[in-house]
């Protein structure tokens, strides 16, 4: 039985007065106060009085004024990728000290945008099987600006004229300041090194550079080094490689890539030059105007400081502790030790490596502070590296090639 039917039946029995009012209330499982309420409404309004009434308050003293809705909508239309947190930060900066009314909360602003149809629900990602987490103790935590920079190539795409774009991005992890968003003609070591020369001359040198394991930053050679990462080490920059398949170890930089892609490449520009103009404009907006949640809704430019380490004109010679043996890597990536040739890697051609004695006939091979492998005189082989015995002769050039 519906509540309306029960109330109608109750007041009809009260009107017939066949039993006491208290007995009727006990029979219907209600209090006498409730019974008198429905009986009074029936006598005053008839059957319409038995219908449910709205419990909403007649007035809301804490309701946000309509001006806040208009301001939130105006900011959302101006910055269509901003959410309620960033919009509230901008409203606080502009009206927080002038208005007598309190700026609405983040949830209230979100409800305003939702009612205006300016917010759409985001598709939830389905989580697969949890993978074993790689220990992150080896990665330095960025505490101050220019301590750790992150570098990566955002996925390549083509402009409307069919040209390929390979955007190189570099950001400071402490301040989230985007230092570079430059389109290169390719992801080669030569092109990437030229871009970093310009960046280092303009912004100085960080203490640590964090990259993934793919080219041109890393390789499958000794120590995972490439010619680019070897050059960084010669400049005094420590190179950190994230674990393979774990982009979350460089999460803030990857999150910036998603925003960059959404706001500048959908759709792409007509040409590479116009696409670079988009990147430059977006980088200024990202650094100077867009509040960042990880920075307590401050813009990255307020948290970034100029780097004090300047780009040197010449590379310093590599030095090793006294007592270590030193070998220069030849043009074919080999060193000579104990009368034999051993392949180290093409990335280290021309570099000086150190051999540290760790036991009888056993040495560890280092490039600066990075361990490349170990050499056992008895087995004449590297642990984890291929010796020269695996090299084959190139009949056309007369060079040994791996």
DRENZABA-555600 format. One record per residue (C-alpha): residue in one letter; y, z, x. Coordinates in steps of 0.001 Angstrom, whole numbers, padded with zeros to 6 digits. Layout:
<atoms>
<atom r="A" Y="Y" Z="Z" X="X"/>
...
</atoms>
This chain:
<atoms>
<atom r="X" Y="000000" Z="000000" X="000000"/>
<atom r="X" Y="003440" Z="-000895" X="001276"/>
<atom r="X" Y="006056" Z="001853" X="001779"/>
<atom r="X" Y="008250" Z="000322" X="-000955"/>
<atom r="X" Y="005351" Z="000487" X="-003436"/>
<atom r="X" Y="004635" Z="004118" X="-002543"/>
<atom r="X" Y="008252" Z="005130" X="-003052"/>
<atom r="X" Y="008384" Z="003316" X="-006397"/>
<atom r="X" Y="005197" Z="005029" X="-007563"/>
<atom r="X" Y="006529" Z="008407" X="-006354"/>
<atom r="X" Y="009838" Z="008209" X="-008266"/>
<atom r="X" Y="008032" Z="007019" X="-011436"/>
<atom r="X" Y="005768" Z="010053" X="-011370"/>
<atom r="X" Y="008750" Z="012308" X="-010772"/>
<atom r="X" Y="010476" Z="010746" X="-013801"/>
<atom r="X" Y="007394" Z="011369" X="-015967"/>
<atom r="X" Y="007362" Z="015038" X="-014781"/>
<atom r="X" Y="003666" Z="015560" X="-015379"/>
<atom r="X" Y="003469" Z="018009" X="-012434"/>
<atom r="X" Y="005863" Z="019982" X="-010254"/>
<atom r="X" Y="008046" Z="018232" X="-007673"/>
<atom r="X" Y="006523" Z="020247" X="-004813"/>
<atom r="X" Y="002994" Z="019248" X="-005862"/>
<atom r="X" Y="003958" Z="015561" X="-005940"/>
<atom r="X" Y="005443" Z="015803" X="-002425"/>
<atom r="X" Y="002242" Z="017418" X="-001142"/>
<atom r="X" Y="000170" Z="014699" X="-002796"/>
<atom r="X" Y="002182" Z="011951" X="-001077"/>
<atom r="X" Y="002278" Z="013780" X="002280"/>
<atom r="X" Y="006080" Z="014103" X="002495"/>
<atom r="X" Y="008450" Z="017018" X="002641"/>
<atom r="X" Y="010523" Z="018091" X="-000362"/>
<atom r="X" Y="013641" Z="017115" X="001567"/>
<atom r="X" Y="012360" Z="013537" X="001902"/>
<atom r="X" Y="011279" Z="013530" X="-001713"/>
<atom r="X" Y="014723" Z="014605" X="-002927"/>
<atom r="X" Y="016298" Z="011926" X="-000714"/>
<atom r="X" Y="014335" Z="009090" X="-002332"/>
<atom r="X" Y="014790" Z="010585" X="-005826"/>
<atom r="X" Y="018556" Z="010823" X="-005299"/>
<atom r="X" Y="018800" Z="007238" X="-004073"/>
<atom r="X" Y="016761" Z="006007" X="-007047"/>
<atom r="X" Y="019043" Z="007751" X="-009543"/>
<atom r="X" Y="022147" Z="006410" X="-007811"/>
<atom r="X" Y="021109" Z="002822" X="-007010"/>
<atom r="X" Y="017865" Z="002146" X="-008848"/>
<atom r="X" Y="015020" Z="000392" X="-007079"/>
<atom r="X" Y="017419" Z="-001102" X="-004469"/>
<atom r="X" Y="018035" Z="002406" X="-003176"/>
<atom r="X" Y="014389" Z="002684" X="-002109"/>
<atom r="X" Y="014682" Z="-000087" X="000467"/>
<atom r="X" Y="014908" Z="000678" X="004209"/>
<atom r="X" Y="018440" Z="000960" X="005538"/>
<atom r="X" Y="019618" Z="000015" X="008996"/>
<atom r="X" Y="019754" Z="002916" X="011419"/>
<atom r="X" Y="022227" Z="001161" X="013707"/>
<atom r="X" Y="025421" Z="003155" X="014266"/>
<atom r="X" Y="028441" Z="001944" X="012302"/>
<atom r="X" Y="030507" Z="001904" X="015489"/>
<atom r="X" Y="029680" Z="001933" X="019185"/>
<atom r="X" Y="032269" Z="003774" X="021272"/>
<atom r="X" Y="030576" Z="002748" X="024545"/>
<atom r="X" Y="030147" Z="-000909" X="023654"/>
<atom r="X" Y="031519" Z="-003298" X="026262"/>
<atom r="X" Y="034646" Z="-005148" X="025261"/>
<atom r="X" Y="034449" Z="-008852" X="024503"/>
<atom r="X" Y="036591" Z="-009570" X="027562"/>
<atom r="X" Y="033690" Z="-008614" X="029850"/>
<atom r="X" Y="031427" Z="-011152" X="028149"/>
<atom r="X" Y="034036" Z="-013850" X="028623"/>
<atom r="X" Y="034538" Z="-012923" X="032276"/>
<atom r="X" Y="030780" Z="-012835" X="032974"/>
<atom r="X" Y="030272" Z="-016223" X="031323"/>
<atom r="X" Y="033204" Z="-017716" X="033245"/>
<atom r="X" Y="031769" Z="-016508" X="036576"/>
<atom r="X" Y="028295" Z="-017765" X="035681"/>
<atom r="X" Y="029672" Z="-021196" X="034838"/>
<atom r="X" Y="031600" Z="-021249" X="038114"/>
<atom r="X" Y="028613" Z="-020032" X="040147"/>
<atom r="X" Y="025557" Z="-021208" X="038172"/>
<atom r="X" Y="023111" Z="-019766" X="040722"/>
<atom r="X" Y="024514" Z="-016227" X="040631"/>
<atom r="X" Y="022687" Z="-013475" X="038765"/>
<atom r="X" Y="024116" Z="-010341" X="037092"/>
<atom r="X" Y="024098" Z="-008334" X="040350"/>
<atom r="X" Y="026383" Z="-010761" X="042167"/>
<atom r="X" Y="028539" Z="-011245" X="039069"/>
<atom r="X" Y="029043" Z="-007482" X="038747"/>
<atom r="X" Y="030034" Z="-007281" X="042417"/>
<atom r="X" Y="032712" Z="-009908" X="041855"/>
<atom r="X" Y="033933" Z="-008167" X="038661"/>
<atom r="X" Y="034186" Z="-004843" X="040494"/>
<atom r="X" Y="036185" Z="-006436" X="043289"/>
<atom r="X" Y="038574" Z="-008095" X="040851"/>
<atom r="X" Y="038907" Z="-005693" X="037894"/>
<atom r="X" Y="037243" Z="-002425" X="038929"/>
<atom r="X" Y="040463" Z="-000691" X="040004"/>
<atom r="X" Y="042808" Z="-002246" X="037455"/>
<atom r="X" Y="040938" Z="-001854" X="034163"/>
<atom r="X" Y="040641" Z="001474" X="032370"/>
<atom r="X" Y="037247" Z="000455" X="030981"/>
<atom r="X" Y="034203" Z="000701" X="033203"/>
<atom r="X" Y="032663" Z="-002545" X="034449"/>
<atom r="X" Y="029371" Z="-003099" X="032544"/>
<atom r="X" Y="026083" Z="-002346" X="034226"/>
<atom r="X" Y="023839" Z="-005034" X="035697"/>
<atom r="X" Y="021459" Z="-004833" X="032728"/>
<atom r="X" Y="024352" Z="-005206" X="030261"/>
<atom r="X" Y="025689" Z="-008256" X="032083"/>
<atom r="X" Y="022201" Z="-009736" X="032140"/>
<atom r="X" Y="021935" Z="-009266" X="028358"/>
<atom r="X" Y="025330" Z="-010950" X="027911"/>
<atom r="X" Y="024229" Z="-013977" X="029919"/>
<atom r="X" Y="020924" Z="-014099" X="028058"/>
<atom r="X" Y="022647" Z="-014092" X="024648"/>
<atom r="X" Y="024927" Z="-016878" X="025867"/>
<atom r="X" Y="021883" Z="-018959" X="026855"/>
<atom r="X" Y="022866" Z="-019032" X="030533"/>
<atom r="X" Y="019712" Z="-017346" X="031871"/>
<atom r="X" Y="016230" Z="-018811" X="031746"/>
<atom r="X" Y="013041" Z="-016939" X="032484"/>
<atom r="X" Y="011455" Z="-017704" X="035821"/>
<atom r="X" Y="007840" Z="-018787" X="035965"/>
<atom r="X" Y="005632" Z="-016020" X="037264"/>
<atom r="X" Y="003517" Z="-016805" X="040270"/>
<atom r="X" Y="-000160" Z="-016096" X="040104"/>
<atom r="X" Y="-001348" Z="-013951" X="042954"/>
<atom r="X" Y="-004507" Z="-015011" X="044733"/>
<atom r="X" Y="-006843" Z="-012987" X="046887"/>
<atom r="X" Y="-004971" Z="-010590" X="049144"/>
<atom r="X" Y="-005186" Z="-011565" X="052785"/>
<atom r="X" Y="-005394" Z="-009136" X="055664"/>
<atom r="X" Y="-001905" Z="-008204" X="056791"/>
<atom r="X" Y="-000975" Z="-008912" X="060378"/>
<atom r="X" Y="000540" Z="-005853" X="062128"/>
<atom r="X" Y="004306" Z="-006319" X="062412"/>
<atom r="X" Y="004906" Z="-003778" X="065127"/>
<atom r="X" Y="005324" Z="-006554" X="067662"/>
<atom r="X" Y="008309" Z="-007990" X="065759"/>
<atom r="X" Y="011632" Z="-006383" X="066528"/>
<atom r="X" Y="013625" Z="-004980" X="063626"/>
<atom r="X" Y="017130" Z="-006441" X="063535"/>
<atom r="X" Y="019564" Z="-003515" X="063561"/>
<atom r="X" Y="022787" Z="-005108" X="064809"/>
<atom r="X" Y="024178" Z="-008668" X="064712"/>
<atom r="X" Y="022904" Z="-011121" X="067334"/>
<atom r="X" Y="019863" Z="-008983" X="068108"/>
<atom r="X" Y="017389" Z="-011275" X="066333"/>
<atom r="X" Y="018021" Z="-014851" X="065234"/>
<atom r="X" Y="015586" Z="-016798" X="063072"/>
<atom r="X" Y="015203" Z="-020558" X="063479"/>
<atom r="X" Y="013213" Z="-023066" X="061490"/>
<atom r="X" Y="013223" Z="-026557" X="060040"/>
<atom r="X" Y="013562" Z="-026716" X="056279"/>
<atom r="X" Y="011073" Z="-029179" X="054867"/>
<atom r="X" Y="012209" Z="-032745" X="055438"/>
<atom r="X" Y="013323" Z="-034981" X="052580"/>
<atom r="X" Y="015011" Z="-038338" X="052091"/>
<atom r="X" Y="018505" Z="-039076" X="050895"/>
<atom r="X" Y="019082" Z="-041623" X="048150"/>
<atom r="X" Y="019479" Z="-044412" X="050717"/>
<atom r="X" Y="015977" Z="-043715" X="052056"/>
<atom r="X" Y="016985" Z="-041971" X="055300"/>
<atom r="X" Y="014942" Z="-039006" X="056492"/>
<atom r="X" Y="016632" Z="-035608" X="056879"/>
<atom r="X" Y="015288" Z="-032830" X="059119"/>
<atom r="X" Y="017625" Z="-029839" X="058601"/>
<atom r="X" Y="017585" Z="-027257" X="061413"/>
<atom r="X" Y="018657" Z="-023801" X="060243"/>
<atom r="X" Y="019458" Z="-020698" X="062320"/>
<atom r="X" Y="020438" Z="-017326" X="060844"/>
<atom r="X" Y="021213" Z="-013848" X="062122"/>
<atom r="X" Y="018685" Z="-011457" X="060565"/>
<atom r="X" Y="020841" Z="-008335" X="060686"/>
<atom r="X" Y="023884" Z="-009783" X="058909"/>
<atom r="X" Y="022143" Z="-012713" X="057127"/>
<atom r="X" Y="024905" Z="-014897" X="058575"/>
<atom r="X" Y="023909" Z="-018574" X="058597"/>
<atom r="X" Y="024838" Z="-019922" X="062008"/>
<atom r="X" Y="023575" Z="-023458" X="061689"/>
<atom r="X" Y="022451" Z="-025913" X="059017"/>
<atom r="X" Y="022419" Z="-029226" X="060865"/>
<atom r="X" Y="020562" Z="-032422" X="060069"/>
<atom r="X" Y="018746" Z="-033907" X="063074"/>
<atom r="X" Y="017340" Z="-037371" X="063465"/>
<atom r="X" Y="013898" Z="-035896" X="064261"/>
<atom r="X" Y="012143" Z="-032608" X="065064"/>
<atom r="X" Y="011606" Z="-033552" X="068688"/>
<atom r="X" Y="012206" Z="-031114" X="071517"/>
<atom r="X" Y="015039" Z="-033240" X="072910"/>
<atom r="X" Y="016982" Z="-033385" X="069629"/>
<atom r="X" Y="016389" Z="-029701" X="068869"/>
<atom r="X" Y="017457" Z="-028648" X="072368"/>
<atom r="X" Y="020728" Z="-030602" X="072041"/>
<atom r="X" Y="021450" Z="-028836" X="068748"/>
<atom r="X" Y="020801" Z="-025424" X="070314"/>
<atom r="X" Y="023035" Z="-026254" X="073272"/>
<atom r="X" Y="025891" Z="-026866" X="070841"/>
<atom r="X" Y="025062" Z="-023695" X="068924"/>
<atom r="X" Y="024816" Z="-021514" X="072051"/>
<atom r="X" Y="028090" Z="-022893" X="073408"/>
<atom r="X" Y="029767" Z="-022074" X="070099"/>
<atom r="X" Y="028116" Z="-018774" X="069115"/>
<atom r="X" Y="026578" Z="-017302" X="072286"/>
<atom r="X" Y="023007" Z="-016159" X="072942"/>
<atom r="X" Y="020846" Z="-013749" X="070907"/>
<atom r="X" Y="018460" Z="-011236" X="072392"/>
<atom r="X" Y="015442" Z="-012458" X="070399"/>
<atom r="X" Y="014606" Z="-015769" X="068737"/>
<atom r="X" Y="012006" Z="-015569" X="065942"/>
<atom r="X" Y="010186" Z="-018795" X="065047"/>
<atom r="X" Y="006905" Z="-020034" X="063632"/>
<atom r="X" Y="004072" Z="-021519" X="065683"/>
<atom r="X" Y="004686" Z="-025176" X="064896"/>
<atom r="X" Y="006544" Z="-027726" X="066965"/>
<atom r="X" Y="009005" Z="-027948" X="068510"/>
<atom r="X" Y="009157" Z="-024121" X="068780"/>
<atom r="X" Y="005532" Z="-023411" X="069664"/>
<atom r="X" Y="002371" Z="-025209" X="070710"/>
<atom r="X" Y="-001351" Z="-024700" X="071172"/>
<atom r="X" Y="-000942" Z="-024425" X="074925"/>
<atom r="X" Y="-000874" Z="-021393" X="077145"/>
<atom r="X" Y="000963" Z="-018487" X="075529"/>
<atom r="X" Y="001828" Z="-020679" X="072549"/>
<atom r="X" Y="004874" Z="-021910" X="074453"/>
<atom r="X" Y="006618" Z="-025254" X="074138"/>
<atom r="X" Y="009255" Z="-026766" X="076374"/>
<atom r="X" Y="011904" Z="-025486" X="073971"/>
<atom r="X" Y="010645" Z="-021876" X="073976"/>
<atom r="X" Y="010284" Z="-022002" X="077778"/>
<atom r="X" Y="013935" Z="-023044" X="077975"/>
<atom r="X" Y="014899" Z="-020120" X="075729"/>
<atom r="X" Y="013071" Z="-017707" X="078001"/>
<atom r="X" Y="014864" Z="-019116" X="081039"/>
<atom r="X" Y="018134" Z="-018351" X="079211"/>
<atom r="X" Y="017097" Z="-014711" X="078848"/>
<atom r="X" Y="016087" Z="-014958" X="075173"/>
<atom r="X" Y="012871" Z="-013251" X="074146"/>
<atom r="X" Y="010729" Z="-015485" X="071905"/>
<atom r="X" Y="008854" Z="-013969" X="068952"/>
<atom r="X" Y="006227" Z="-016003" X="067097"/>
<atom r="X" Y="005250" Z="-014929" X="063603"/>
<atom r="X" Y="001541" Z="-014785" X="062783"/>
<atom r="X" Y="000073" Z="-018141" X="061657"/>
<atom r="X" Y="000067" Z="-018408" X="057878"/>
<atom r="X" Y="002416" Z="-015451" X="057389"/>
<atom r="X" Y="005898" Z="-016804" X="056565"/>
<atom r="X" Y="006767" Z="-013421" X="055004"/>
<atom r="X" Y="007307" Z="-012132" X="058543"/>
<atom r="X" Y="010399" Z="-014341" X="058513"/>
<atom r="X" Y="011030" Z="-013692" X="054827"/>
<atom r="X" Y="014825" Z="-013511" X="054707"/>
<atom r="X" Y="015147" Z="-016880" X="056423"/>
<atom r="X" Y="012561" Z="-018478" X="054129"/>
<atom r="X" Y="014385" Z="-017054" X="051091"/>
<atom r="X" Y="017592" Z="-018631" X="052339"/>
<atom r="X" Y="015741" Z="-021952" X="052538"/>
<atom r="X" Y="014844" Z="-021737" X="048859"/>
<atom r="X" Y="018468" Z="-021202" X="047869"/>
<atom r="X" Y="019593" Z="-023993" X="050191"/>
<atom r="X" Y="017091" Z="-026387" X="048636"/>
<atom r="X" Y="017994" Z="-025495" X="045037"/>
<atom r="X" Y="021728" Z="-025858" X="045493"/>
<atom r="X" Y="022084" Z="-028806" X="047878"/>
<atom r="X" Y="019090" Z="-031146" X="047581"/>
<atom r="X" Y="018459" Z="-031472" X="043845"/>
<atom r="X" Y="019250" Z="-034311" X="043767"/>
<atom r="X" Y="019879" Z="-035275" X="047414"/>
<atom r="X" Y="023104" Z="-036929" X="048507"/>
<atom r="X" Y="023574" Z="-040663" X="048869"/>
<atom r="X" Y="023540" Z="-040622" X="052670"/>
<atom r="X" Y="022818" Z="-038347" X="055604"/>
<atom r="X" Y="026540" Z="-037919" X="056300"/>
<atom r="X" Y="027280" Z="-036804" X="052740"/>
<atom r="X" Y="024239" Z="-034523" X="052795"/>
<atom r="X" Y="025585" Z="-032864" X="055938"/>
<atom r="X" Y="028915" Z="-032337" X="054139"/>
<atom r="X" Y="027004" Z="-030559" X="051373"/>
<atom r="X" Y="025269" Z="-028332" X="053919"/>
<atom r="X" Y="028563" Z="-027446" X="055616"/>
<atom r="X" Y="030250" Z="-026561" X="052322"/>
<atom r="X" Y="027272" Z="-024522" X="051181"/>
<atom r="X" Y="027099" Z="-022666" X="054525"/>
<atom r="X" Y="030760" Z="-021632" X="054180"/>
<atom r="X" Y="030114" Z="-020456" X="050632"/>
<atom r="X" Y="026959" Z="-018583" X="051707"/>
<atom r="X" Y="028740" Z="-016792" X="054563"/>
<atom r="X" Y="032163" Z="-016122" X="053019"/>
<atom r="X" Y="031755" Z="-015832" X="049245"/>
<atom r="X" Y="028178" Z="-015178" X="048171"/>
<atom r="X" Y="027332" Z="-011429" X="047962"/>
<atom r="X" Y="023978" Z="-010498" X="049471"/>
<atom r="X" Y="021776" Z="-007839" X="047927"/>
<atom r="X" Y="020321" Z="-006739" X="051288"/>
<atom r="X" Y="023903" Z="-006057" X="052490"/>
<atom r="X" Y="024843" Z="-003855" X="049508"/>
<atom r="X" Y="026439" Z="-006896" X="047846"/>
<atom r="X" Y="028682" Z="-007657" X="050799"/>
<atom r="X" Y="029172" Z="-011164" X="052127"/>
<atom r="X" Y="027471" Z="-011957" X="055482"/>
<atom r="X" Y="030789" Z="-012724" X="057191"/>
<atom r="X" Y="031871" Z="-009075" X="056797"/>
<atom r="X" Y="028737" Z="-007843" X="058571"/>
<atom r="X" Y="028582" Z="-010417" X="061366"/>
<atom r="X" Y="030214" Z="-009938" X="064761"/>
<atom r="X" Y="030794" Z="-012476" X="067497"/>
<atom r="X" Y="028135" Z="-012563" X="070204"/>
<atom r="X" Y="029107" Z="-011197" X="073623"/>
<atom r="X" Y="026374" Z="-013065" X="075559"/>
<atom r="X" Y="027784" Z="-016416" X="076580"/>
<atom r="X" Y="025858" Z="-019587" X="077297"/>
<atom r="X" Y="025379" Z="-019855" X="081105"/>
<atom r="X" Y="026167" Z="-023018" X="082990"/>
<atom r="X" Y="022960" Z="-022765" X="085083"/>
<atom r="X" Y="019511" Z="-021287" X="084558"/>
<atom r="X" Y="018586" Z="-018346" X="086742"/>
<atom r="X" Y="015528" Z="-018606" X="088961"/>
<atom r="X" Y="012418" Z="-016824" X="087735"/>
<atom r="X" Y="011462" Z="-013742" X="089746"/>
<atom r="X" Y="008280" Z="-011672" X="089855"/>
<atom r="X" Y="007438" Z="-008241" X="091323"/>
<atom r="X" Y="006592" Z="-007994" X="094981"/>
<atom r="X" Y="002916" Z="-008427" X="095733"/>
<atom r="X" Y="002415" Z="-011111" X="093079"/>
<atom r="X" Y="001354" Z="-014616" X="094035"/>
<atom r="X" Y="003634" Z="-017400" X="092782"/>
<atom r="X" Y="002823" Z="-020998" X="092012"/>
<atom r="X" Y="004985" Z="-023896" X="090828"/>
<atom r="X" Y="003475" Z="-025855" X="087923"/>
<atom r="X" Y="003082" Z="-029484" X="088933"/>
<atom r="X" Y="004122" Z="-032555" X="086949"/>
<atom r="X" Y="000644" Z="-032812" X="085421"/>
<atom r="X" Y="000707" Z="-029199" X="084202"/>
<atom r="X" Y="-001547" Z="-027828" X="086959"/>
<atom r="X" Y="-001344" Z="-025190" X="089662"/>
<atom r="X" Y="-003360" Z="-024941" X="092862"/>
<atom r="X" Y="-005122" Z="-021679" X="093640"/>
<atom r="X" Y="-007969" Z="-020905" X="096037"/>
<atom r="X" Y="-008292" Z="-024570" X="096913"/>
<atom r="X" Y="-008723" Z="-025733" X="093317"/>
<atom r="X" Y="-006454" Z="-027218" X="090621"/>
<atom r="X" Y="-006163" Z="-025459" X="087264"/>
<atom r="X" Y="-004441" Z="-026751" X="084145"/>
<atom r="X" Y="-001752" Z="-024433" X="082756"/>
<atom r="X" Y="000193" Z="-026574" X="080302"/>
<atom r="X" Y="002697" Z="-029389" X="080067"/>
<atom r="X" Y="005322" Z="-027060" X="078580"/>
<atom r="X" Y="005531" Z="-025219" X="081928"/>
<atom r="X" Y="005985" Z="-028263" X="084172"/>
<atom r="X" Y="008353" Z="-027379" X="087009"/>
<atom r="X" Y="008301" Z="-023646" X="086194"/>
<atom r="X" Y="007293" Z="-020816" X="088509"/>
<atom r="X" Y="004338" Z="-018718" X="087299"/>
<atom r="X" Y="003158" Z="-015395" X="088709"/>
<atom r="X" Y="-000401" Z="-014285" X="089448"/>
<atom r="X" Y="-000997" Z="-010542" X="089177"/>
<atom r="X" Y="-004136" Z="-009142" X="090804"/>
<atom r="X" Y="-006009" Z="-006943" X="088336"/>
<atom r="X" Y="-009405" Z="-006671" X="090031"/>
<atom r="X" Y="-011724" Z="-008074" X="092635"/>
<atom r="X" Y="-011157" Z="-011820" X="092547"/>
<atom r="X" Y="-009405" Z="-011608" X="089159"/>
<atom r="X" Y="-005766" Z="-012423" X="088434"/>
<atom r="X" Y="-003613" Z="-012508" X="085310"/>
<atom r="X" Y="-001187" Z="-015401" X="085033"/>
<atom r="X" Y="002322" Z="-014759" X="083680"/>
<atom r="X" Y="005364" Z="-016814" X="082927"/>
<atom r="X" Y="008178" Z="-014284" X="083154"/>
<atom r="X" Y="006989" Z="-011409" X="080914"/>
<atom r="X" Y="004534" Z="-013472" X="078816"/>
<atom r="X" Y="000822" Z="-013348" X="079665"/>
<atom r="X" Y="-000721" Z="-016830" X="079743"/>
<atom r="X" Y="-004331" Z="-016011" X="080612"/>
<atom r="X" Y="-006566" Z="-014708" X="083367"/>
<atom r="X" Y="-008263" Z="-016382" X="086311"/>
<atom r="X" Y="-011607" Z="-015240" X="087714"/>
<atom r="X" Y="-012390" Z="-016451" X="091214"/>
<atom r="X" Y="-016117" Z="-016026" X="090664"/>
<atom r="X" Y="-016283" Z="-018267" X="087585"/>
<atom r="X" Y="-013307" Z="-020384" X="088601"/>
<atom r="X" Y="-012218" Z="-020511" X="084991"/>
<atom r="X" Y="-009461" Z="-019284" X="082713"/>
<atom r="X" Y="-010025" Z="-016953" X="079779"/>
<atom r="X" Y="-008839" Z="-018996" X="076817"/>
<atom r="X" Y="-007387" Z="-021883" X="078899"/>
<atom r="X" Y="-008994" Z="-025140" X="079946"/>
<atom r="X" Y="-009397" Z="-025690" X="083690"/>
<atom r="X" Y="-008892" Z="-028997" X="085471"/>
<atom r="X" Y="-012616" Z="-029736" X="085176"/>
<atom r="X" Y="-011973" Z="-030894" X="081602"/>
<atom r="X" Y="-009380" Z="-033440" X="082701"/>
<atom r="X" Y="-010399" Z="-037092" X="082769"/>
<atom r="X" Y="-009046" Z="-039901" X="084890"/>
<atom r="X" Y="-006646" Z="-042358" X="083313"/>
<atom r="X" Y="-007627" Z="-045696" X="084824"/>
<atom r="X" Y="-004407" Z="-047454" X="083872"/>
<atom r="X" Y="-001890" Z="-044980" X="085316"/>
<atom r="X" Y="-004061" Z="-043328" X="087902"/>
<atom r="X" Y="-003116" Z="-039840" X="086632"/>
<atom r="X" Y="-005233" Z="-036988" X="085454"/>
<atom r="X" Y="-004856" Z="-036474" X="081711"/>
<atom r="X" Y="-006216" Z="-033778" X="079418"/>
</atoms>
